[in-house]
Amino acid sequence: MPLYLSSENKNDLLGNLILGNSWETFVVEQIITHFPDWNPTFYRIATGAEMDLVLSRGNKRIGIEIKASSTSKVTKGFWNAIEDLKLEKTWLIAPIHESYFIREDVKVSSLDEFLRDHQN
């Protein structure tokens, strides 16, 4: 990836906006491949509510927000999207080692753990 070639160290790489876009694309591709029977969409509206990936199958809908940083904070738009879409469960996928809940219906986990927990 050209991004690596222009980065002098890990901090330069982590601070680069392209990393977030690349990470989000990678995660979305992995999840869509893992959930072939689900309908993938995203959600963004003018008021700022947004969710990077929404998976739907029948009347079930789950949300996935993707962050390239392990210390990323979620925005008001994230919480608004959960409410707007009436999501049953939501995951925040980030490069972390241990998962945790930020609310009963919102879990922060690594991509690997998310995919492991959702074996078809």
C-alpha angles and dihedrals in degrees: 000000000000089000090070091052093057095046119092096193144356093273091055090051095048091048094053115104091215089067091064092051093046092047092048092050092048093049093047091050092049094048095045089051090049093049103046094157094054128086110238120209138147130229127221128149134179094258090065101257109141144162121187095217133011118188118200132185119166107319094335118102130177130183130220126193117189125210127180092205127069090218099048119138122219119239133232086254089063092055091044091053091053089053096042093049096038090227117195094208134004131195130199107207114206138151095269134137101216126037124225140172122249088185133001091265098035120074127184112210145147120266091248093054093046092053092044091051091051103051110160 
